[in-house]
Amino acid sequence: MRKDDIIKRVSDITGIPRTDVLLTIECLFQEVRNTLAEGDSVYFRGFGSFVIKRRNERTAQNIRAKTKVRVPAHYIPNFL
């Protein structure tokens, strides 16, 4: 299911215009992104949680150049 499918289904169920549903969903996604960027987590009870996960420094391999590359520690969003 894509975002457009969800927007259409919510619009059909609630009777709210698709543009309003789209705006609401886009605002929700933006707030989740902003909250994660600030280092906080987002919890949706009964659904799941968006958290920031730390990935340790590691050595990767550039397959084309056949060289080793150091990947520094960094943070990634994670859904639990």
mmCIF file of the N, C-alpha and C atoms, coordinates in Angstrom:
data_MODEL
# 
_entry.id   MODEL 
# 
loop_
_atom_site.group_PDB 
_atom_site.id 
_atom_site.type_symbol 
_atom_site.label_atom_id 
_atom_site.label_alt_id 
_atom_site.label_comp_id 
_atom_site.label_asym_id 
_atom_site.label_entity_id 
_atom_site.label_seq_id 
_atom_site.pdbx_PDB_ins_code 
_atom_site.Cartn_x 
_atom_site.Cartn_y 
_atom_site.Cartn_z 
_atom_site.occupancy 
_atom_site.B_iso_or_equiv 
_atom_site.pdbx_formal_charge 
_atom_site.auth_seq_id 
_atom_site.auth_comp_id 
_atom_site.auth_asym_id 
_atom_site.auth_atom_id 
_atom_site.pdbx_PDB_model_num 
ATOM 1   N N  . MET A 1 1  ? 0.852   -1.173 0.000  1.00 0.00 ? 1  MET A N  1 
ATOM 2   C CA . MET A 1 1  ? 0.000   0.000  0.000  1.00 0.00 ? 1  MET A CA 1 
ATOM 3   C C  . MET A 1 1  ? 0.895   1.233  0.000  1.00 0.00 ? 1  MET A C  1 
ATOM 4   N N  . ARG A 1 2  ? 0.563   2.173  -0.844 1.00 0.00 ? 2  ARG A N  1 
ATOM 5   C CA . ARG A 1 2  ? 1.325   3.414  -0.942 1.00 0.00 ? 2  ARG A CA 1 
ATOM 6   C C  . ARG A 1 2  ? 0.615   4.524  -0.173 1.00 0.00 ? 2  ARG A C  1 
ATOM 7   N N  . LYS A 1 3  ? 1.322   5.645  -0.039 1.00 0.00 ? 3  LYS A N  1 
ATOM 8   C CA . LYS A 1 3  ? 0.752   6.787  0.680  1.00 0.00 ? 3  LYS A CA 1 
ATOM 9   C C  . LYS A 1 3  ? -0.536  7.262  0.019  1.00 0.00 ? 3  LYS A C  1 
ATOM 10  N N  . ASP A 1 4  ? -0.576  7.291  -1.309 1.00 0.00 ? 4  ASP A N  1 
ATOM 11  C CA . ASP A 1 4  ? -1.793  7.710  -2.014 1.00 0.00 ? 4  ASP A CA 1 
ATOM 12  C C  . ASP A 1 4  ? -2.974  6.802  -1.695 1.00 0.00 ? 4  ASP A C  1 
ATOM 13  N N  . ASP A 1 5  ? -2.704  5.502  -1.572 1.00 0.00 ? 5  ASP A N  1 
ATOM 14  C CA . ASP A 1 5  ? -3.772  4.554  -1.238 1.00 0.00 ? 5  ASP A CA 1 
ATOM 15  C C  . ASP A 1 5  ? -4.329  4.833  0.159  1.00 0.00 ? 5  ASP A C  1 
ATOM 16  N N  . ILE A 1 6  ? -3.430  5.123  1.094  1.00 0.00 ? 6  ILE A N  1 
ATOM 17  C CA . ILE A 1 6  ? -3.861  5.432  2.462  1.00 0.00 ? 6  ILE A CA 1 
ATOM 18  C C  . ILE A 1 6  ? -4.690  6.716  2.479  1.00 0.00 ? 6  ILE A C  1 
ATOM 19  N N  . ILE A 1 7  ? -4.228  7.725  1.745  1.00 0.00 ? 7  ILE A N  1 
ATOM 20  C CA . ILE A 1 7  ? -4.945  9.002  1.693  1.00 0.00 ? 7  ILE A CA 1 
ATOM 21  C C  . ILE A 1 7  ? -6.347  8.796  1.123  1.00 0.00 ? 7  ILE A C  1 
ATOM 22  N N  . LYS A 1 8  ? -6.457  8.038  0.047  1.00 0.00 ? 8  LYS A N  1 
ATOM 23  C CA . LYS A 1 8  ? -7.762  7.775  -0.556 1.00 0.00 ? 8  LYS A CA 1 
ATOM 24  C C  . LYS A 1 8  ? -8.665  7.015  0.402  1.00 0.00 ? 8  LYS A C  1 
ATOM 25  N N  . ARG A 1 9  ? -8.126  6.014  1.063  1.00 0.00 ? 9  ARG A N  1 
ATOM 26  C CA . ARG A 1 9  ? -8.938  5.198  1.974  1.00 0.00 ? 9  ARG A CA 1 
ATOM 27  C C  . ARG A 1 9  ? -9.422  6.017  3.168  1.00 0.00 ? 9  ARG A C  1 
ATOM 28  N N  . VAL A 1 10 ? -8.532  6.830  3.759  1.00 0.00 ? 10 VAL A N  1 
ATOM 29  C CA . VAL A 1 10 ? -8.940  7.671  4.893  1.00 0.00 ? 10 VAL A CA 1 
ATOM 30  C C  . VAL A 1 10 ? -9.978  8.686  4.446  1.00 0.00 ? 10 VAL A C  1 
ATOM 31  N N  . SER A 1 11 ? -9.794  9.253  3.267  1.00 0.00 ? 11 SER A N  1 
ATOM 32  C CA . SER A 1 11 ? -10.758 10.214 2.743  1.00 0.00 ? 11 SER A CA 1 
ATOM 33  C C  . SER A 1 11 ? -12.121 9.562  2.525  1.00 0.00 ? 11 SER A C  1 
ATOM 34  N N  . ASP A 1 12 ? -12.120 8.360  1.969  1.00 0.00 ? 12 ASP A N  1 
ATOM 35  C CA . ASP A 1 12 ? -13.376 7.652  1.727  1.00 0.00 ? 12 ASP A CA 1 
ATOM 36  C C  . ASP A 1 12 ? -14.092 7.305  3.032  1.00 0.00 ? 12 ASP A C  1 
ATOM 37  N N  . ILE A 1 13 ? -13.334 6.869  4.032  1.00 0.00 ? 13 ILE A N  1 
ATOM 38  C CA . ILE A 1 13 ? -13.929 6.448  5.305  1.00 0.00 ? 13 ILE A CA 1 
ATOM 39  C C  . ILE A 1 13 ? -14.471 7.640  6.086  1.00 0.00 ? 13 ILE A C  1 
ATOM 40  N N  . THR A 1 14 ? -13.701 8.729  6.132  1.00 0.00 ? 14 THR A N  1 
ATOM 41  C CA . THR A 1 14 ? -14.074 9.859  6.977  1.00 0.00 ? 14 THR A CA 1 
ATOM 42  C C  . THR A 1 14 ? -14.904 10.919 6.259  1.00 0.00 ? 14 THR A C  1 
ATOM 43  N N  . GLY A 1 15 ? -14.825 10.955 4.941  1.00 0.00 ? 15 GLY A N  1 
ATOM 44  C CA . GLY A 1 15 ? -15.524 11.999 4.202  1.00 0.00 ? 15 GLY A CA 1 
ATOM 45  C C  . GLY A 1 15 ? -14.753 13.304 4.162  1.00 0.00 ? 15 GLY A C  1 
ATOM 46  N N  . ILE A 1 16 ? -13.548 13.309 4.683  1.00 0.00 ? 16 ILE A N  1 
ATOM 47  C CA . ILE A 1 16 ? -12.692 14.505 4.648  1.00 0.00 ? 16 ILE A CA 1 
ATOM 48  C C  . ILE A 1 16 ? -12.060 14.598 3.255  1.00 0.00 ? 16 ILE A C  1 
ATOM 49  N N  . PRO A 1 17 ? -11.998 15.795 2.677  1.00 0.00 ? 17 PRO A N  1 
ATOM 50  C CA . PRO A 1 17 ? -11.397 15.934 1.340  1.00 0.00 ? 17 PRO A CA 1 
ATOM 51  C C  . PRO A 1 17 ? -9.955  15.410 1.305  1.00 0.00 ? 17 PRO A C  1 
ATOM 52  N N  . ARG A 1 18 ? -9.587  14.845 0.156  1.00 0.00 ? 18 ARG A N  1 
ATOM 53  C CA . ARG A 1 18 ? -8.254  14.236 0.017  1.00 0.00 ? 18 ARG A CA 1 
ATOM 54  C C  . ARG A 1 18 ? -7.139  15.243 0.280  1.00 0.00 ? 18 ARG A C  1 
ATOM 55  N N  . THR A 1 19 ? -7.327  16.496 -0.119 1.00 0.00 ? 19 THR A N  1 
ATOM 56  C CA . THR A 1 19 ? -6.281  17.498 0.098  1.00 0.00 ? 19 THR A CA 1 
ATOM 57  C C  . THR A 1 19 ? -6.044  17.733 1.588  1.00 0.00 ? 19 THR A C  1 
ATOM 58  N N  . ASP A 1 20 ? -7.109  17.711 2.382  1.00 0.00 ? 20 ASP A N  1 
ATOM 59  C CA . ASP A 1 20 ? -6.965  17.895 3.825  1.00 0.00 ? 20 ASP A CA 1 
ATOM 60  C C  . ASP A 1 20 ? -6.283  16.687 4.473  1.00 0.00 ? 20 ASP A C  1 
ATOM 61  N N  . VAL A 1 21 ? -6.635  15.486 3.995  1.00 0.00 ? 21 VAL A N  1 
ATOM 62  C CA . VAL A 1 21 ? -5.990  14.275 4.513  1.00 0.00 ? 21 VAL A CA 1 
ATOM 63  C C  . VAL A 1 21 ? -4.503  14.291 4.152  1.00 0.00 ? 21 VAL A C  1 
ATOM 64  N N  . LEU A 1 22 ? -4.192  14.672 2.910  1.00 0.00 ? 22 LEU A N  1 
ATOM 65  C CA . LEU A 1 22 ? -2.790  14.751 2.471  1.00 0.00 ? 22 LEU A CA 1 
ATOM 66  C C  . LEU A 1 22 ? -2.014  15.739 3.330  1.00 0.00 ? 22 LEU A C  1 
ATOM 67  N N  . LEU A 1 23 ? -2.576  16.911 3.567  1.00 0.00 ? 23 LEU A N  1 
ATOM 68  C CA . LEU A 1 23 ? -1.907  17.921 4.387  1.00 0.00 ? 23 LEU A CA 1 
ATOM 69  C C  . LEU A 1 23 ? -1.665  17.410 5.801  1.00 0.00 ? 23 LEU A C  1 
ATOM 70  N N  . THR A 1 24 ? -2.648  16.719 6.372  1.00 0.00 ? 24 THR A N  1 
ATOM 71  C CA . THR A 1 24 ? -2.522  16.176 7.725  1.00 0.00 ? 24 THR A CA 1 
ATOM 72  C C  . THR A 1 24 ? -1.414  15.134 7.795  1.00 0.00 ? 24 THR A C  1 
ATOM 73  N N  . ILE A 1 25 ? -1.385  14.227 6.823  1.00 0.00 ? 25 ILE A N  1 
ATOM 74  C CA . ILE A 1 25 ? -0.363  13.171 6.820  1.00 0.00 ? 25 ILE A CA 1 
ATOM 75  C C  . ILE A 1 25 ? 1.021   13.763 6.602  1.00 0.00 ? 25 ILE A C  1 
ATOM 76  N N  . GLU A 1 26 ? 1.132   14.730 5.698  1.00 0.00 ? 26 GLU A N  1 
ATOM 77  C CA . GLU A 1 26 ? 2.425   15.377 5.465  1.00 0.00 ? 26 GLU A CA 1 
ATOM 78  C C  . GLU A 1 26 ? 2.911   16.094 6.724  1.00 0.00 ? 26 GLU A C  1 
ATOM 79  N N  . CYS A 1 27 ? 2.006   16.755 7.441  1.00 0.00 ? 27 CYS A N  1 
ATOM 80  C CA . CYS A 1 27 ? 2.384   17.422 8.694  1.00 0.00 ? 27 CYS A CA 1 
ATOM 81  C C  . CYS A 1 27 ? 2.838   16.403 9.738  1.00 0.00 ? 27 CYS A C  1 
ATOM 82  N N  . LEU A 1 28 ? 2.147   15.272 9.806  1.00 0.00 ? 28 LEU A N  1 
ATOM 83  C CA . LEU A 1 28 ? 2.537   14.207 10.735 1.00 0.00 ? 28 LEU A CA 1 
ATOM 84  C C  . LEU A 1 28 ? 3.946   13.716 10.429 1.00 0.00 ? 28 LEU A C  1 
ATOM 85  N N  . PHE A 1 29 ? 4.218   13.415 9.151  1.00 0.00 ? 29 PHE A N  1 
ATOM 86  C CA . PHE A 1 29 ? 5.547   12.941 8.769  1.00 0.00 ? 29 PHE A CA 1 
ATOM 87  C C  . PHE A 1 29 ? 6.621   13.986 9.070  1.00 0.00 ? 29 PHE A C  1 
ATOM 88  N N  . GLN A 1 30 ? 6.328   15.250 8.805  1.00 0.00 ? 30 GLN A N  1 
ATOM 89  C CA . GLN A 1 30 ? 7.301   16.313 9.063  1.00 0.00 ? 30 GLN A CA 1 
ATOM 90  C C  . GLN A 1 30 ? 7.604   16.428 10.550 1.00 0.00 ? 30 GLN A C  1 
ATOM 91  N N  . GLU A 1 31 ? 6.588   16.319 11.385 1.00 0.00 ? 31 GLU A N  1 
ATOM 92  C CA . GLU A 1 31 ? 6.800   16.391 12.831 1.00 0.00 ? 31 GLU A CA 1 
ATOM 93  C C  . GLU A 1 31 ? 7.616   15.193 13.330 1.00 0.00 ? 31 GLU A C  1 
ATOM 94  N N  . VAL A 1 32 ? 7.371   14.018 12.769 1.00 0.00 ? 32 VAL A N  1 
ATOM 95  C CA . VAL A 1 32 ? 8.172   12.845 13.143 1.00 0.00 ? 32 VAL A CA 1 
ATOM 96  C C  . VAL A 1 32 ? 9.626   13.089 12.754 1.00 0.00 ? 32 VAL A C  1 
ATOM 97  N N  . ARG A 1 33 ? 9.873   13.575 11.531 1.00 0.00 ? 33 ARG A N  1 
ATOM 98  C CA . ARG A 1 33 ? 11.246  13.870 11.089 1.00 0.00 ? 33 ARG A CA 1 
ATOM 99  C C  . ARG A 1 33 ? 11.911  14.908 11.983 1.00 0.00 ? 33 ARG A C  1 
ATOM 100 N N  . ASN A 1 34 ? 11.192  15.993 12.303 1.00 0.00 ? 34 ASN A N  1 
ATOM 101 C CA . ASN A 1 34 ? 11.762  17.046 13.145 1.00 0.00 ? 34 ASN A CA 1 
ATOM 102 C C  . ASN A 1 34 ? 12.093  16.531 14.541 1.00 0.00 ? 34 ASN A C  1 
ATOM 103 N N  . THR A 1 35 ? 11.204  15.721 15.105 1.00 0.00 ? 35 THR A N  1 
ATOM 104 C CA . THR A 1 35 ? 11.432  15.187 16.438 1.00 0.00 ? 35 THR A CA 1 
ATOM 105 C C  . THR A 1 35 ? 12.638  14.261 16.453 1.00 0.00 ? 35 THR A C  1 
ATOM 106 N N  . LEU A 1 36 ? 12.769  13.407 15.438 1.00 0.00 ? 36 LEU A N  1 
ATOM 107 C CA . LEU A 1 36 ? 13.926  12.516 15.357 1.00 0.00 ? 36 LEU A CA 1 
ATOM 108 C C  . LEU A 1 36 ? 15.219  13.307 15.154 1.00 0.00 ? 36 LEU A C  1 
ATOM 109 N N  . ALA A 1 37 ? 15.153  14.372 14.358 1.00 0.00 ? 37 ALA A N  1 
ATOM 110 C CA . ALA A 1 37 ? 16.333  15.208 14.131 1.00 0.00 ? 37 ALA A CA 1 
ATOM 111 C C  . ALA A 1 37 ? 16.792  15.880 15.420 1.00 0.00 ? 37 ALA A C  1 
ATOM 112 N N  . GLU A 1 38 ? 15.867  16.145 16.337 1.00 0.00 ? 38 GLU A N  1 
ATOM 113 C CA . GLU A 1 38 ? 16.224  16.733 17.625 1.00 0.00 ? 38 GLU A CA 1 
ATOM 114 C C  . GLU A 1 38 ? 16.759  15.691 18.599 1.00 0.00 ? 38 GLU A C  1 
ATOM 115 N N  . GLY A 1 39 ? 16.706  14.406 18.208 1.00 0.00 ? 39 GLY A N  1 
ATOM 116 C CA . GLY A 1 39 ? 17.235  13.348 19.063 1.00 0.00 ? 39 GLY A CA 1 
ATOM 117 C C  . GLY A 1 39 ? 16.202  12.699 19.959 1.00 0.00 ? 39 GLY A C  1 
ATOM 118 N N  . ASP A 1 40 ? 14.944  13.076 19.808 1.00 0.00 ? 40 ASP A N  1 
ATOM 119 C CA . ASP A 1 40 ? 13.869  12.492 20.610 1.00 0.00 ? 40 ASP A CA 1 
ATOM 120 C C  . ASP A 1 40 ? 13.206  11.347 19.856 1.00 0.00 ? 40 ASP A C  1 
ATOM 121 N N  . SER A 1 41 ? 12.446  10.531 20.570 1.00 0.00 ? 41 SER A N  1 
ATOM 122 C CA . SER A 1 41 ? 11.710  9.424  19.977 1.00 0.00 ? 41 SER A CA 1 
ATOM 123 C C  . SER A 1 41 ? 10.236  9.782  19.840 1.00 0.00 ? 41 SER A C  1 
ATOM 124 N N  . VAL A 1 42 ? 9.540   9.063  18.948 1.00 0.00 ? 42 VAL A N  1 
ATOM 125 C CA . VAL A 1 42 ? 8.112   9.256  18.741 1.00 0.00 ? 42 VAL A CA 1 
ATOM 126 C C  . VAL A 1 42 ? 7.433   7.919  18.999 1.00 0.00 ? 42 VAL A C  1 
ATOM 127 N N  . TYR A 1 43 ? 6.475   7.903  19.916 1.00 0.00 ? 43 TYR A N  1 
ATOM 128 C CA . TYR A 1 43 ? 5.793   6.669  20.291 1.00 0.00 ? 43 TYR A CA 1 
ATOM 129 C C  . TYR A 1 43 ? 4.321   6.743  19.888 1.00 0.00 ? 43 TYR A C  1 
ATOM 130 N N  . PHE A 1 44 ? 3.871   5.732  19.155 1.00 0.00 ? 44 PHE A N  1 
ATOM 131 C CA . PHE A 1 44 ? 2.460   5.580  18.817 1.00 0.00 ? 44 PHE A CA 1 
ATOM 132 C C  . PHE A 1 44 ? 1.982   4.317  19.514 1.00 0.00 ? 44 PHE A C  1 
ATOM 133 N N  . ARG A 1 45 ? 1.289   4.489  20.629 1.00 0.00 ? 45 ARG A N  1 
ATOM 134 C CA . ARG A 1 45 ? 0.824   3.348  21.416 1.00 0.00 ? 45 ARG A CA 1 
ATOM 135 C C  . ARG A 1 45 ? -0.039  2.434  20.550 1.00 0.00 ? 45 ARG A C  1 
ATOM 136 N N  . GLY A 1 46 ? 0.258   1.152  20.592 1.00 0.00 ? 46 GLY A N  1 
ATOM 137 C CA . GLY A 1 46 ? -0.493  0.166  19.827 1.00 0.00 ? 46 GLY A CA 1 
ATOM 138 C C  . GLY A 1 46 ? -0.050  0.040  18.380 1.00 0.00 ? 46 GLY A C  1 
ATOM 139 N N  . PHE A 1 47 ? 0.937   0.839  17.960 1.00 0.00 ? 47 PHE A N  1 
ATOM 140 C CA . PHE A 1 47 ? 1.408   0.787  16.573 1.00 0.00 ? 47 PHE A CA 1 
ATOM 141 C C  . PHE A 1 47 ? 2.904   0.529  16.519 1.00 0.00 ? 47 PHE A C  1 
ATOM 142 N N  . GLY A 1 48 ? 3.698   1.422  17.124 1.00 0.00 ? 48 GLY A N  1 
ATOM 143 C CA . GLY A 1 48 ? 5.145   1.277  17.107 1.00 0.00 ? 48 GLY A CA 1 
ATOM 144 C C  . GLY A 1 48 ? 5.819   2.564  17.512 1.00 0.00 ? 48 GLY A C  1 
ATOM 145 N N  . SER A 1 49 ? 7.138   2.532  17.457 1.00 0.00 ? 49 SER A N  1 
ATOM 146 C CA . SER A 1 49 ? 7.937   3.683  17.885 1.00 0.00 ? 49 SER A CA 1 
ATOM 147 C C  . SER A 1 49 ? 9.004   4.001  16.853 1.00 0.00 ? 49 SER A C  1 
ATOM 148 N N  . PHE A 1 50 ? 9.213   5.282  16.628 1.00 0.00 ? 50 PHE A N  1 
ATOM 149 C CA . PHE A 1 50 ? 10.332  5.755  15.828 1.00 0.00 ? 50 PHE A CA 1 
ATOM 150 C C  . PHE A 1 50 ? 11.400  6.219  16.803 1.00 0.00 ? 50 PHE A C  1 
ATOM 151 N N  . VAL A 1 51 ? 12.587  5.645  16.707 1.00 0.00 ? 51 VAL A N  1 
ATOM 152 C CA . VAL A 1 51 ? 13.678  5.995  17.603 1.00 0.00 ? 51 VAL A CA 1 
ATOM 153 C C  . VAL A 1 51 ? 14.936  6.253  16.781 1.00 0.00 ? 51 VAL A C  1 
ATOM 154 N N  . ILE A 1 52 ? 15.907  6.894  17.412 1.00 0.00 ? 52 ILE A N  1 
ATOM 155 C CA . ILE A 1 52 ? 17.207  7.118  16.794 1.00 0.00 ? 52 ILE A CA 1 
ATOM 156 C C  . ILE A 1 52 ? 18.147  6.025  17.298 1.00 0.00 ? 52 ILE A C  1 
ATOM 157 N N  . LYS A 1 53 ? 18.804  5.359  16.371 1.00 0.00 ? 53 LYS A N  1 
ATOM 158 C CA . LYS A 1 53 ? 19.714  4.265  16.704 1.00 0.00 ? 53 LYS A CA 1 
ATOM 159 C C  . LYS A 1 53 ? 21.135  4.670  16.317 1.00 0.00 ? 53 LYS A C  1 
ATOM 160 N N  . ARG A 1 54 ? 22.073  4.411  17.210 1.00 0.00 ? 54 ARG A N  1 
ATOM 161 C CA . ARG A 1 54 ? 23.479  4.728  16.944 1.00 0.00 ? 54 ARG A CA 1 
ATOM 162 C C  . ARG A 1 54 ? 24.133  3.544  16.265 1.00 0.00 ? 54 ARG A C  1 
ATOM 163 N N  . ARG A 1 55 ? 24.795  3.806  15.155 1.00 0.00 ? 55 ARG A N  1 
ATOM 164 C CA . ARG A 1 55 ? 25.576  2.770  14.468 1.00 0.00 ? 55 ARG A CA 1 
ATOM 165 C C  . ARG A 1 55 ? 27.040  3.039  14.753 1.00 0.00 ? 55 ARG A C  1 
ATOM 166 N N  . ASN A 1 56 ? 27.734  2.027  15.200 1.00 0.00 ? 56 ASN A N  1 
ATOM 167 C CA . ASN A 1 56 ? 29.139  2.162  15.541 1.00 0.00 ? 56 ASN A CA 1 
ATOM 168 C C  . ASN A 1 56 ? 30.005  2.353  14.302 1.00 0.00 ? 56 ASN A C  1 
ATOM 169 N N  . GLU A 1 57 ? 31.198  2.862  14.534 1.00 0.00 ? 57 GLU A N  1 
ATOM 170 C CA . GLU A 1 57 ? 32.163  3.000  13.458 1.00 0.00 ? 57 GLU A CA 1 
ATOM 171 C C  . GLU A 1 57 ? 32.504  1.611  12.928 1.00 0.00 ? 57 GLU A C  1 
ATOM 172 N N  . ARG A 1 58 ? 32.722  1.538  11.616 1.00 0.00 ? 58 ARG A N  1 
ATOM 173 C CA . ARG A 1 58 ? 33.065  0.246  11.028 1.00 0.00 ? 58 ARG A CA 1 
ATOM 174 C C  . ARG A 1 58 ? 33.903  0.454  9.785  1.00 0.00 ? 58 ARG A C  1 
ATOM 175 N N  . THR A 1 59 ? 34.449  -0.629 9.304  1.00 0.00 ? 59 THR A N  1 
ATOM 176 C CA . THR A 1 59 ? 35.212  -0.600 8.069  1.00 0.00 ? 59 THR A CA 1 
ATOM 177 C C  . THR A 1 59 ? 34.393  -1.288 6.989  1.00 0.00 ? 59 THR A C  1 
ATOM 178 N N  . ALA A 1 60 ? 34.172  -0.587 5.891  1.00 0.00 ? 60 ALA A N  1 
ATOM 179 C CA . ALA A 1 60 ? 33.420  -1.144 4.762  1.00 0.00 ? 60 ALA A CA 1 
ATOM 180 C C  . ALA A 1 60 ? 34.385  -1.300 3.595  1.00 0.00 ? 60 ALA A C  1 
ATOM 181 N N  . GLN A 1 61 ? 33.904  -1.919 2.532  1.00 0.00 ? 61 GLN A N  1 
ATOM 182 C CA . GLN A 1 61 ? 34.759  -2.130 1.377  1.00 0.00 ? 61 GLN A CA 1 
ATOM 183 C C  . GLN A 1 61 ? 34.120  -1.509 0.150  1.00 0.00 ? 61 GLN A C  1 
ATOM 184 N N  . ASN A 1 62 ? 34.907  -0.707 -0.564 1.00 0.00 ? 62 ASN A N  1 
ATOM 185 C CA . ASN A 1 62 ? 34.480  -0.161 -1.846 1.00 0.00 ? 62 ASN A CA 1 
ATOM 186 C C  . ASN A 1 62 ? 34.768  -1.241 -2.878 1.00 0.00 ? 62 ASN A C  1 
ATOM 187 N N  . ILE A 1 63 ? 33.725  -1.865 -3.392 1.00 0.00 ? 63 ILE A N  1 
ATOM 188 C CA . ILE A 1 63 ? 33.889  -3.015 -4.275 1.00 0.00 ? 63 ILE A CA 1 
ATOM 189 C C  . ILE A 1 63 ? 34.548  -2.626 -5.591 1.00 0.00 ? 63 ILE A C  1 
ATOM 190 N N  . ARG A 1 64 ? 34.202  -1.489 -6.142 1.00 0.00 ? 64 ARG A N  1 
ATOM 191 C CA . ARG A 1 64 ? 34.771  -1.074 -7.427 1.00 0.00 ? 64 ARG A CA 1 
ATOM 192 C C  . ARG A 1 64 ? 36.259  -0.765 -7.313 1.00 0.00 ? 64 ARG A C  1 
ATOM 193 N N  . ALA A 1 65 ? 36.626  0.000  -6.292 1.00 0.00 ? 65 ALA A N  1 
ATOM 194 C CA . ALA A 1 65 ? 38.027  0.396  -6.136 1.00 0.00 ? 65 ALA A CA 1 
ATOM 195 C C  . ALA A 1 65 ? 38.822  -0.640 -5.358 1.00 0.00 ? 65 ALA A C  1 
ATOM 196 N N  . LYS A 1 66 ? 38.158  -1.622 -4.776 1.00 0.00 ? 66 LYS A N  1 
ATOM 197 C CA . LYS A 1 66 ? 38.787  -2.666 -3.961 1.00 0.00 ? 66 LYS A CA 1 
ATOM 198 C C  . LYS A 1 66 ? 39.647  -2.071 -2.849 1.00 0.00 ? 66 LYS A C  1 
ATOM 199 N N  . THR A 1 67 ? 39.053  -1.080 -2.180 1.00 0.00 ? 67 THR A N  1 
ATOM 200 C CA . THR A 1 67 ? 39.738  -0.448 -1.056 1.00 0.00 ? 67 THR A CA 1 
ATOM 201 C C  . THR A 1 67 ? 38.827  -0.499 0.155  1.00 0.00 ? 67 THR A C  1 
ATOM 202 N N  . LYS A 1 68 ? 39.441  -0.365 1.324  1.00 0.00 ? 68 LYS A N  1 
ATOM 203 C CA . LYS A 1 68 ? 38.676  -0.324 2.562  1.00 0.00 ? 68 LYS A CA 1 
ATOM 204 C C  . LYS A 1 68 ? 38.364  1.126  2.892  1.00 0.00 ? 68 LYS A C  1 
ATOM 205 N N  . VAL A 1 69 ? 37.161  1.345  3.389  1.00 0.00 ? 69 VAL A N  1 
ATOM 206 C CA . VAL A 1 69 ? 36.700  2.695  3.702  1.00 0.00 ? 69 VAL A CA 1 
ATOM 207 C C  . VAL A 1 69 ? 36.215  2.700  5.144  1.00 0.00 ? 69 VAL A C  1 
ATOM 208 N N  . ARG A 1 70 ? 36.631  3.716  5.902  1.00 0.00 ? 70 ARG A N  1 
ATOM 209 C CA . ARG A 1 70 ? 36.166  3.846  7.282  1.00 0.00 ? 70 ARG A CA 1 
ATOM 210 C C  . ARG A 1 70 ? 34.844  4.598  7.286  1.00 0.00 ? 70 ARG A C  1 
ATOM 211 N N  . VAL A 1 71 ? 33.838  3.979  7.880  1.00 0.00 ? 71 VAL A N  1 
ATOM 212 C CA . VAL A 1 71 ? 32.519  4.613  8.018  1.00 0.00 ? 71 VAL A CA 1 
ATOM 213 C C  . VAL A 1 71 ? 32.414  5.073  9.469  1.00 0.00 ? 71 VAL A C  1 
ATOM 214 N N  . PRO A 1 72 ? 32.340  6.375  9.710  1.00 0.00 ? 72 PRO A N  1 
ATOM 215 C CA . PRO A 1 72 ? 32.287  6.861  11.095 1.00 0.00 ? 72 PRO A CA 1 
ATOM 216 C C  . PRO A 1 72 ? 30.969  6.488  11.779 1.00 0.00 ? 72 PRO A C  1 
ATOM 217 N N  . ALA A 1 73 ? 30.975  6.549  13.093 1.00 0.00 ? 73 ALA A N  1 
ATOM 218 C CA . ALA A 1 73 ? 29.744  6.309  13.857 1.00 0.00 ? 73 ALA A CA 1 
ATOM 219 C C  . ALA A 1 73 ? 28.716  7.364  13.455 1.00 0.00 ? 73 ALA A C  1 
ATOM 220 N N  . HIS A 1 74 ? 27.454  6.947  13.373 1.00 0.00 ? 74 HIS A N  1 
ATOM 221 C CA . HIS A 1 74 ? 26.400  7.874  12.987 1.00 0.00 ? 74 HIS A CA 1 
ATOM 222 C C  . HIS A 1 74 ? 25.064  7.366  13.528 1.00 0.00 ? 74 HIS A C  1 
ATOM 223 N N  . TYR A 1 75 ? 24.055  8.208  13.390 1.00 0.00 ? 75 TYR A N  1 
ATOM 224 C CA . TYR A 1 75 ? 22.722  7.885  13.899 1.00 0.00 ? 75 TYR A CA 1 
ATOM 225 C C  . TYR A 1 75 ? 21.766  7.689  12.725 1.00 0.00 ? 75 TYR A C  1 
ATOM 226 N N  . ILE A 1 76 ? 20.858  6.723  12.868 1.00 0.00 ? 76 ILE A N  1 
ATOM 227 C CA . ILE A 1 76 ? 19.872  6.453  11.847 1.00 0.00 ? 76 ILE A CA 1 
ATOM 228 C C  . ILE A 1 76 ? 18.494  6.320  12.492 1.00 0.00 ? 76 ILE A C  1 
ATOM 229 N N  . PRO A 1 77 ? 17.422  6.668  11.775 1.00 0.00 ? 77 PRO A N  1 
ATOM 230 C CA . PRO A 1 77 ? 16.088  6.435  12.313 1.00 0.00 ? 77 PRO A CA 1 
ATOM 231 C C  . PRO A 1 77 ? 15.767  4.948  12.256 1.00 0.00 ? 77 PRO A C  1 
ATOM 232 N N  . ASN A 1 78 ? 15.000  4.485  13.222 1.00 0.00 ? 78 ASN A N  1 
ATOM 233 C CA . ASN A 1 78 ? 14.643  3.068  13.312 1.00 0.00 ? 78 ASN A CA 1 
ATOM 234 C C  . ASN A 1 78 ? 13.195  2.973  13.777 1.00 0.00 ? 78 ASN A C  1 
ATOM 235 N N  . PHE A 1 79 ? 12.458  2.029  13.216 1.00 0.00 ? 79 PHE A N  1 
ATOM 236 C CA . PHE A 1 79 ? 11.075  1.801  13.635 1.00 0.00 ? 79 PHE A CA 1 
ATOM 237 C C  . PHE A 1 79 ? 11.007  0.490  14.389 1.00 0.00 ? 79 PHE A C  1 
ATOM 238 N N  . LEU A 1 80 ? 10.457  0.539  15.586 1.00 0.00 ? 80 LEU A N  1 
ATOM 239 C CA . LEU A 1 80 ? 10.338  -0.667 16.406 1.00 0.00 ? 80 LEU A CA 1 
ATOM 240 C C  . LEU A 1 80 ? 8.886   -1.041 16.562 1.00 0.00 ? 80 LEU A C  1 
# 
